Every structure is written in C-alpha cells, then in structure tokens.
Amino acid sequence: MAQAEPAQRLVARIVDTFVVGLPVVVVTRVALPGPAAGVAMPVALAVLLLLYDSVLVGMWGRTLGKRLVGIKVVQVAGPPGGGPVLRAILRAAVYVIPIALRPVPVLGVLAGLFWVADVALILDRPRGQALHDRIAGTGVEVDG
C-alpha cells in the first residue's frame, strides 16, 4: 500500500478536530465562565479526541476524517502485546497529551513544542510516521 501524503493526514486531522472540537467549544463556552472555559476546553478536547481516535481507529482503522480523505491507520511494527485497540489508545494518547497540558504555563509551552516535533516527523520520508505512529507501531496508508 502507498503511504498517505502529509496533506491527506492534515485534512483528515482538521475534519476530526472540527467533529470533536466544535461541540467542545460550544459546550464549554456556554457552560463555563471565561477563564474556566479556557482551562477546561483543551482538557475536554484531549479527552474526547482520545476516546474518538481510540474507538474509531481501534475498531475500523480510521476516523471520519481519514475515511473522508481515503486513508487508514495500519500496524507496521510495534510494542509487544496488545491488539489494535490498545495500539490505537497508545497512538491517540501520545497525540493528545500535549493538548491537555496546554493550560499549564511551562508545560504548555513544552507540550506545544513536543506536539510540533511529533507532527513534523510526518515529513521524514520514506517513513512518514509521526512520533505517535512510531511509538504505537502504526503507519498511515492510502486506503485502496
């Protein structure tokens, strides 16, 4: 199978972030006062993205965004033990932990730098695996 292009992965992530993030933004802004919403929003987004990615990738190998652009997560190697759901949880956790840490002053900056480095590894060809893929032993391929 052909490796997914970085642009495909970006579009898929944008779609998935809107699917999960828009309801989080609406609910936290309505339910919480200004400063509390600013703290709760990234944590809630991280928790819901963890659940969303873990369940959909663990069960079907793709999220709604990945399905829309025609890509899927596949096992390429990995840590010993665990099936696709555990691999999906690990993959999602590495991706979302920096999002959850954004409200913490110093950790938020470090988490942001970690997140950028994580995603930038997609450009490392021929592997094309983000850090969250490398840790979970997964890759993203064109579905076909």
C-alpha positions in Angstrom: 0.0 0.0 0.0 1.0 3.6 -0.6 1.9 5.8 2.3 -0.6 8.7 3.0 0.6 12.1 2.0 1.1 14.7 4.7 -1.7 16.9 3.1 -4.2 14.0 3.4 -3.3 13.5 7.0 -3.7 17.2 7.7 -7.1 17.4 6.1 -8.2 14.3 8.0 -7.0 15.8 11.3 -8.7 19.1 10.6 -12.0 17.3 9.9 -11.7 15.2 13.1 -10.8 18.2 15.1 -13.9 20.0 13.9 -16.1 16.9 14.6 -14.8 16.7 18.2 -13.7 20.2 18.8 -16.7 22.3 17.7 -19.1 20.7 20.3 -16.4 21.0 23.0 -16.0 24.8 22.3 -19.8 25.4 22.2 -20.4 23.4 25.4 -17.5 24.9 27.4 -18.3 28.5 26.4 -21.9 28.1 27.3 -21.4 26.1 30.5 -18.4 27.8 32.0 -17.3 31.4 32.7 -14.4 32.8 30.6 -11.2 31.7 32.4 -12.6 28.3 33.4 -13.6 27.6 29.8 -10.0 28.4 28.7 -8.7 25.8 31.1 -11.4 23.2 30.6 -11.5 23.4 26.8 -8.1 21.9 25.9 -8.5 19.2 28.6 -12.0 18.3 27.4 -10.8 18.3 23.8 -7.9 16.0 24.6 -10.2 13.5 26.5 -12.8 13.4 23.7 -10.1 13.2 20.9 -8.6 10.3 22.9 -11.9 8.5 23.0 -12.8 9.3 19.4 -9.5 8.3 17.9 -9.1 5.2 20.1 -12.5 3.8 19.4 -12.7 4.6 15.7 -9.1 3.7 14.8 -9.1 0.7 17.1 -12.3 -0.7 15.6 -12.1 0.3 11.9 -8.6 1.7 11.4 -9.9 5.1 10.5 -11.7 8.1 11.9 -14.3 10.1 9.9 -11.7 12.5 8.6 -9.4 9.6 7.5 -12.4 7.9 5.8 -13.3 11.2 4.0 -9.8 11.5 2.5 -9.3 7.8 1.9 -6.5 6.9 4.4 -6.3 4.4 7.2 -4.0 3.5 10.2 -2.2 0.2 9.8 0.2 -1.8 12.0 3.7 -1.6 10.8 5.6 -2.8 13.9 5.3 -2.1 17.5 5.4 -2.7 21.1 5.0 -6.2 22.3 1.4 -7.4 23.1 -1.8 -5.6 22.7 -4.3 -5.6 19.8 -5.5 -2.8 17.5 -7.5 -1.1 20.3 -4.5 -0.9 22.7 -2.3 0.3 19.8 -5.0 3.0 19.0 -5.2 4.1 22.6 -1.4 4.5 22.8 -1.3 6.3 19.4 -4.0 8.7 20.5 -2.6 9.3 23.9 0.8 10.4 22.6 -1.0 12.8 20.3 -3.5 14.3 22.8 -1.4 14.6 26.0 0.3 17.8 24.7 -3.2 19.3 24.0 -4.3 18.5 27.6 -1.2 20.2 29.0 -1.8 23.5 27.2 -3.3 25.3 30.2 -0.2 24.6 32.4 2.1 27.6 32.0 5.6 26.0 31.5 4.3 22.5 30.5 2.0 24.1 27.9 4.9 25.6 26.0 6.9 22.4 26.2 3.9 20.4 25.2 3.4 22.7 22.2 7.0 22.2 21.1 6.6 18.4 21.5 3.4 18.4 19.5 5.0 20.3 16.6 8.0 17.9 16.6 5.6 14.9 16.8 3.7 16.0 13.7 6.8 17.3 11.8 8.1 13.7 11.7 5.4 13.0 9.1 7.7 14.8 6.7 10.6 12.4 7.4 10.5 10.3 4.2 10.4 7.4 3.4 9.0 6.6 6.8 6.4 9.3 7.1 5.5 8.4 10.6 4.7 10.9 13.3 6.1 10.2 16.7 2.7 8.9 17.9 2.8 6.4 15.0 6.3 5.3 15.8 5.6 4.7 19.5 2.4 2.8 18.7 4.0 0.9 15.8 1.5 2.2 13.2 1.6 4.0 9.9 -1.0 5.7 7.8 -1.6 4.4 4.3 -3.9 5.2 1.4 -7.0 3.0 1.7 -7.4 1.1 -1.5 
